[in-house]
Amino acid sequence: MGEGNDAAPASRSDERFEINDLVARYVEAVALFDVALYRAVWAADAVWVVDGRGSFHGPSDITALFVRLRERQEFAVQRIVSGRVEFGA
């Protein structure tokens, strides 16, 4: 999860909630160009691999790329194709 939440979820229901909340915060951050919220959704050891641009490590590098890409757009719209969360093999 992002940097602000290190507590382990207590159940699968809690895990689903945490995943759904993370997706919602990510979408909101992109749509509103909220840089602080965007940075907060990334874990300290996150790696974002972007075709043609390379790999970006950690919230600071990932957020810097986001800012460069997003500031060129007046607005952004995202569609979540599926909110389904499955666990196990």
N, C-alpha and C positions, 0 to 999 in steps of 0.2 A: 504494500500500500504506500501511499505518499508519506512524506517525512513526518507529518503531524500525528500519525496514528500507529503506534508500535504495539498496542495491545492485541493479543490473539483473539479472534472471534470464538465464542463459546459453543456455537453449533453451526450446522449447515445453513440454517435459516439466517443466522447472523452473518455468515460468509456471503450468502447471496445478497443480503442487504448491503454489506460493505462493497461488493463488486458493483452493484447497481448505483450506489452512491458515488463511487469513484468515477464511473462512466458519466453520470450526471454532472459532476463537478468539472470533468474534462470538457464536456460539450459546452457547458456554461462559460468556462474560461476562454475557449476558442471563440464562441459567439460574441462575447462581450469584450474580447481582447483584454482580459484581466490577467496581467502578467504574474502577479503574486499568486493568484489561485492556480494558474497553469503550472507554475514551478512547484506548488505544494502537492500536486497529484503524482509527482515522480519520486520514486524511491532513490535513496542515496547511491545505490549501485545500478541504477537504470542505464540501459543502452538503447538508443534509438538509431536504427540502421535505415538510412534514407538513400534510396537508389539515386546514383549520380552525384551524391553529396558526401557520402561516407558515413562513418559511425560517430555518434555523439554520446559522450559519457557523463552521467550525473546530471542533476537538475539544472545546474548553472549553464553548462554547454547546450543542453537540450532546449532550455528556455531562450538562450541567445539565438539559436536557430529559429525557433518559433517566432520570436520578435521580428527577425529579418524577413521571414516569409509572410507573416500575418500583416505587418505594417503596410504592405503593398496592396492590401485588399480593403475595400470600404466596409465590407461585411462578409461574414462566413456563415454558411448553413450546413449542418450535418444531419444525416439521417442514420439512426440506429436501426440496422436491418433486423437484428434479433436481440432480444433481451434475455434469452434463455441461458441459464447457467447450469452446467452439468459437472458432476464430480465423479472421479473413479475412472477405471480403465474401460 
